[in-house]
């Protein structure tokens, strides 16, 4: 996943149904001698609205919690879409614009407090390690860098087959990947994690070797490929917001026709378009174990 030099301003066209990071605050500077408890947080996606519904499908959202021993204050840190999951996964086809329009930025959110009920009701809230205030401050500097350079949400992992050792063509870039990067940074700073099984959600597409198609200008610009541009727009058209039950079923059949019957998927990744020659089982949601990382520095204990 590519890193960028800066985060561009979002277009006013991009609107979120739920405000991104409504109670967000700056990450505090901790006293170096403080002892900070670190918590693994996980709950079903949209748990606040649908309860455990998506938890049954193992579609989980991840976050990390902190508790200062000196102040007793709790904090939550997570990473998610600025304009909800649908906007990050598929573009808008706007009238008068040839190129699909994306609202696909993601970012870190830090705020005071841990909503115990939210994480405990259908998910996980468990102590995984302790760090010093100095380590927390170093992590905070890394979060700033990570947030300013890793700016686009990517829903899909794309693999060659269900075999765990198969080629990963594209890796996702979503909430769990941010948490895994955070754990790795803490491990590199000296954190030692408890021996606890940790599982994360991945939504996987299965494809033969991807074919590079170009970027927005080369495909949709004045000198672009009009046939390819039309094919990409046609592929994305069924994923628009639906207005009736009839339209929904028509669009579902179009998606099945593209992805399963014709083995086609157009992926937008790092601001470029790729063609995926899809193959069985086409799509799978997995909830697989990813162990806590081991750091590159000497162990640190508190």
Long-range contacts (C-beta under 8 A, 24 or more apart in sequence): 1-150, 1-152, 1-154, 1-171, 1-173, 1-270, 2-270, 2-271, 3-149, 3-150, 4-149, 4-150, 4-151, 4-152, 5-149, 6-148, 7-105, 7-107, 7-147, 7-148, 7-151, 8-151, 10-82, 10-83, 10-103, 10-105, 11-101, 11-103, 13-92, 13-94, 13-101, 13-103, 14-82, 14-83, 14-87, 14-103, 15-83, 16-82, 16-83, 16-84, 16-87, 17-84, 18-84, 20-80, 20-81, 20-82, 20-83, 20-107, 20-109, 21-107, 21-109, 21-111, 23-111, 23-112, 23-113, 24-109, 24-110, 24-111, 25-110, 25-111, 25-112, 26-110, 27-75, 27-77, 27-110, 27-140, 27-143, 27-144, 28-75, 29-137, 29-140, 30-68, 30-70, 30-133, 30-134, 30-136, 30-137, 31-70, 31-133, 32-132, 32-133, 32-134, 32-137, 33-70, 33-132, 33-133, 34-68, 34-69, 34-70, 34-71, 34-132, 34-133, 34-136, 35-69, 35-70, 35-130, 35-131, 35-132, 35-133, 35-302, 36-66, 36-67, 36-68, 36-69, 36-130, 36-131, 36-132, 36-133, 36-135, 36-136, 37-66, 37-67, 37-69, 37-127, 37-130, 38-64, 38-65, 38-66, 38-127, 38-128, 38-129, 38-130, 38-131, 38-186, 38-191, 39-64, 39-65, 39-66, 39-67, 39-114, 39-125, 39-126, 39-127, 39-128, 40-64, 40-65, 40-124, 40-125, 40-126, 40-128, 40-196, 40-198, 41-65, 41-76, 41-78, 41-114, 41-119, 41-123, 41-124, 41-125, 42-119, 42-123, 42-124, 43-118, 43-119, 43-121, 43-122, 43-123, 43-124, 44-122, 44-123, 45-85, 47-118, 47-121, 47-122, 47-123, 48-118, 51-121, 51-122, 52-121, 52-122, 55-122, 55-123, 57-285, 58-199, 58-201, 58-285, 58-286, 58-287, 59-201, 59-203, 59-285, 60-123, 60-176, 60-200, 60-201, 60-287, 61-175, 62-175, 62-176, 62-178, 62-179, 62-200, 63-119, 63-175, 63-179, 64-179, 64-182, 64-183, 65-114, 65-119, 65-125, 66-136, 67-114, 68-133, 70-133, 73-112, 74-112, 74-113, 74-114, 75-110, 75-111, 75-112, 75-113, 75-114, 76-110, 76-111, 76-113, 76-114, 76-115, 77-108, 77-109, 77-110, 77-143, 77-182, 78-108, 78-109, 78-175, 78-178, 78-179, 79-106, 79-107, 79-108, 79-109, 79-147, 79-174, 79-175, 79-178, 79-179, 80-106, 80-107, 80-109, 80-153, 80-174, 80-175, 81-105, 81-106, 81-153, 82-106, 82-107, 85-155, 86-241, 88-153, 88-154, 88-155, 89-155, 89-156, 89-239, 90-236, 90-239, 90-240, 91-236, 91-268, 92-240, 93-233, 93-236, 93-237, 93-240, 98-220, 98-224, 98-229, 98-233, 99-216, 99-219, 99-220, 99-229, 100-232, 100-233, 100-236, 100-268, 102-268, 104-152, 104-153, 104-154, 104-268, 105-151, 105-152, 105-153, 106-151, 106-152, 106-153, 106-173, 106-174, 107-147, 107-151, 108-143, 108-146, 108-147, 108-178, 110-143, 126-196, 127-194, 128-193, 128-194, 128-196, 128-292, 129-186, 129-191, 129-192, 129-193, 129-194, 130-191, 130-302, 131-186, 131-189, 131-190, 131-191, 131-300, 131-302, 132-300, 132-302, 135-186, 135-189, 135-190, 135-191, 135-300, 138-189, 139-182, 139-185, 139-186, 139-189, 142-185, 143-182, 146-178, 146-181, 152-270, 152-271, 154-269, 155-203, 156-203, 156-204, 156-205, 156-267, 157-202, 157-203, 157-204, 157-205, 158-204, 158-205, 158-206, 158-207, 158-210, 158-267, 158-276, 159-204, 159-205, 159-206, 159-207, 160-206, 160-207, 160-208, 160-209, 161-206, 161-279, 162-204, 162-206, 162-281, 162-284, 169-207, 169-209, 169-210, 169-276, 170-210, 170-267, 170-269, 170-274, 172-202, 172-203, 176-200, 176-201, 176-202, 180-290, 180-293, 183-292, 183-293, 184-293, 184-295, 186-295, 187-292, 187-293, 187-294, 187-295, 187-296, 188-295, 188-296, 188-297, 189-295, 189-297, 189-300, 190-295, 190-297, 190-298, 190-299, 190-300, 191-295, 191-300, 192-295, 192-299, 192-300, 192-301, 193-292, 193-293, 194-292, 195-292, 196-292, 197-289, 198-289, 198-290, 198-291, 198-292, 199-287, 199-288, 199-289, 199-290, 200-287, 200-288, 200-290, 201-285, 201-286, 201-287, 202-285, 202-286, 202-287, 202-288, 203-283, 203-284, 203-285, 204-283, 204-284, 204-285, 204-286, 205-265, 205-267, 205-276, 205-278, 205-282, 205-283, 206-278, 206-279, 206-280, 206-281, 206-282, 206-283, 206-284, 207-265, 207-276, 207-277, 207-278, 207-279, 208-276, 208-277, 208-278, 208-279, 209-277, 210-267, 210-274, 210-275, 210-276, 210-277, 211-274, 211-275, 211-277, 212-272, 212-274, 213-266, 213-272, 213-273, 213-274, 213-275, 214-272, 214-273, 215-271, 215-272, 215-273, 216-271, 216-273, 219-273, 231-266, 232-266, 232-273, 235-264, 235-265, 235-266, 236-266, 259-283
